[in-house]
Amino acid sequence: NRLKTTKYTALSFLPKNLFEQFHRLANVYFVFIALLNFVPAVNAFQPELALAPVLFILAVTAIKDLWEDYSRYRSDQEINHMECLVYSR
């Protein structure tokens, strides 16, 4: 038996993490506002400046999730490699 509590694999981290982050309505709203700033008729300031805070928040959240998942992985490895006693009758 093996214990596995991690949410991500190396290949699934980016798609799953972005999917989870865009389930938060605030993230969708701020990305929409940033993309709306690329429309010349409604832009308030440089479009690149509008994307910077949103991308920063997404990146920090992704790094935090990656760190938490790595901690879970280390804990799983520690538990999976513990010696155990097997009792037989």
C-alpha positions, 0 to 999 in steps of 0.5 A: 500500500502506498499513500499519495496525497499530492494533487499534481504531477509534473505534466498536470501542474500548469493546466490543473492549477490554472483551472483551479485559479480561474474558478475564483471569480475575482481572478476571472474578473481581473483578467477580463478587465486586463484584456479589456484594456487591450481594446483601444476604445476603452483602454485607460492606460498601457495594456501591459501594465494592466496584465502585470498585477494579474500575472503576478498574483497568478504566479505567486499563487501557483508557486504557493500551490507548488510548494504545498504539493511538494511538502505533501510529496515529501510527507508521503515519501516519509510515510511510505518508507517507514518500517512497519510491523506485520502481525500474522496469526 
